Amino acid sequence: MTATVEAARTVSENVVRPVRFHQVGKAFGTGRKAVVALDGVDLEVRAGEFVCLLGASGCGKSTLLNLVAGLDAPTSGRIELSSSRPAVVFQEAALMPWLTAAGNIELPLRMAGVPKAERRAKAAELLDLVRLSGLGDKRPHELSGGMRQRVALARALASTTDNTGSGAGKPSLLLMDEPFSALDAITRDVLQGELLRIWEATGTAILFVTHDVREAVRLGQRVVLLSSRPGRVVREWDVQGLAGADEAGAIDEINAELRKVISSHAAA
Ligand SMILES: Nc1ncnc2c1ncn2[C@@H]1O[C@H](COP(=O)(O)OP(=O)(O)OP(=O)(O)O)[C@@H](O)[C@H]1O
């Protein structure tokens, strides 16, 4: 009996992709004044995968994340999402200023109707995961920018964690929109390392938007380059585990491709 249940779970984990885009397009407005932000985007993020989405300013990266998060709808094509709701970590932590760090982390659990004792325990566990144990009673203004982003990350993990069914306890998809770009270089470097540790510890899939090639190569298993408006997938690189000269080579190659994309847009 146990074997059957385990087999079914393995199968579902293998086939479930947190998100899959089929020829997705998004235009703002209509007629001649329409801004086509995305056109014919095919993209998938597999279970537990870390994908970095790279592109020049205005190429539609945030639009794409908004579509996945359900904050907006595509004008063409289709987005397939697995059952759990993705959560977003933005450039600014956007915490509730009147709630403590723990209270902010508990908020999505409260909204999901999770009982108090369970919420408390989950918040404490997540505070520990983001290395903020002992700071749960601090309000956002008492924390540094880096600490606030850690709280935002913990809150997102709380809201993406599936509390039901066979996937219980497993976060499914985390969307990150340039989450470290407002931080100083040292804090950014530390948080990139922390994010990798947390990704490995939780098994969540991450779709991470950045315009920083170095960051994309350091963090991602796969780097996906979007063209400038309209945003389309132009190229992908498998960058998992690259180090030393290989990593530097990938950064140079992707930078060159990004420059090409930017200059072709400027010439259009
Ligand atoms: N609500 C909106 N109404 C009209 N145009 C919009 C809207 N949102 C985005 N756009 C346009 O769609 C295009 C893509 O915007 P988006 O914010 O997704 O780009 P981005 O790649 O995230 O940019 P950046 O890196 O500068 O944040 C831009 O030309 C932008 O002006």
The ligand as a Tripos MOL2 file, in Angstrom:
@<TRIPOS>MOLECULE
LIG
   31    33     1     0     0
SMALL
NO_CHARGES

@<TRIPOS>ATOM
      1 N1          0.3940   48.8120  -16.9570 N.pl3     1 LIG1
      2 C1          1.0770   49.1360  -18.0470 C.ar      1 LIG1
      3 N2          0.5410   49.9420  -19.0050 N.ar      1 LIG1
      4 C2          1.2160   50.2520  -20.1090 C.ar      1 LIG1
      5 N3          2.4480   49.8040  -20.4130 N.ar      1 LIG1
      6 C3          3.0410   49.0080  -19.5060 C.ar      1 LIG1
      7 C4          2.3890   48.6310  -18.2880 C.ar      1 LIG1
      8 N4          3.2300   47.8340  -17.5930 N.ar      1 LIG1
      9 C5          4.3470   47.7130  -18.3300 C.ar      1 LIG1
     10 N5          4.2320   48.4130  -19.4850 N.ar      1 LIG1
     11 C6          5.2120   48.4930  -20.5770 C.3       1 LIG1
     12 O1          5.5700   47.1720  -20.9410 O.3       1 LIG1
     13 C7          6.9700   47.0800  -21.1900 C.3       1 LIG1
     14 C8          7.5790   46.0360  -20.2710 C.3       1 LIG1
     15 O2          7.5760   46.5330  -18.9270 O.3       1 LIG1
     16 P1          8.1820   45.7040  -17.7020 P.3       1 LIG1
     17 O3          8.0010   46.5340  -16.4680 O.co2     1 LIG1
     18 O4          7.6470   44.3470  -17.7070 O.co2     1 LIG1
     19 O5          9.7270   45.6510  -18.1050 O.3       1 LIG1
     20 P2         10.9950   45.1540  -17.2510 P.3       1 LIG1
     21 O6         11.7840   44.3040  -18.1670 O.co2     1 LIG1
     22 O7         10.5570   44.5770  -15.9720 O.co2     1 LIG1
     23 O8         11.7380   46.5470  -16.9990 O.3       1 LIG1
     24 P3         12.7570   46.9850  -15.8390 P.3       1 LIG1
     25 O9         13.9310   46.0540  -15.9010 O.co2     1 LIG1
     26 O10        13.1240   48.3870  -16.2160 O.co2     1 LIG1
     27 O11        12.0080   46.8990  -14.5380 O.co2     1 LIG1
     28 C9          7.5300   48.4820  -20.9770 C.3       1 LIG1
     29 O12         7.6120   49.1120  -22.2410 O.3       1 LIG1
     30 C10         6.5110   49.1690  -20.1040 C.3       1 LIG1
     31 O13         6.4750   50.5520  -20.3630 O.3       1 LIG1
@<TRIPOS>BOND
     1     1     2 1
     2     2     3 ar
     3     2     7 ar
     4     3     4 ar
     5     4     5 ar
     6     5     6 ar
     7     6     7 ar
     8     6    10 ar
     9     7     8 ar
    10     8     9 ar
    11     9    10 ar
    12    10    11 1
    13    11    12 1
    14    11    30 1
    15    12    13 1
    16    13    14 1
    17    13    28 1
    18    14    15 1
    19    15    16 1
    20    16    17 2
    21    16    18 1
    22    16    19 1
    23    19    20 1
    24    20    21 2
    25    20    22 1
    26    20    23 1
    27    23    24 1
    28    24    25 2
    29    24    26 1
    30    24    27 1
    31    28    29 1
    32    28    30 1
    33    30    31 1
@<TRIPOS>SUBSTRUCTURE
     1 LIG1         1 GROUP 0 **** ****
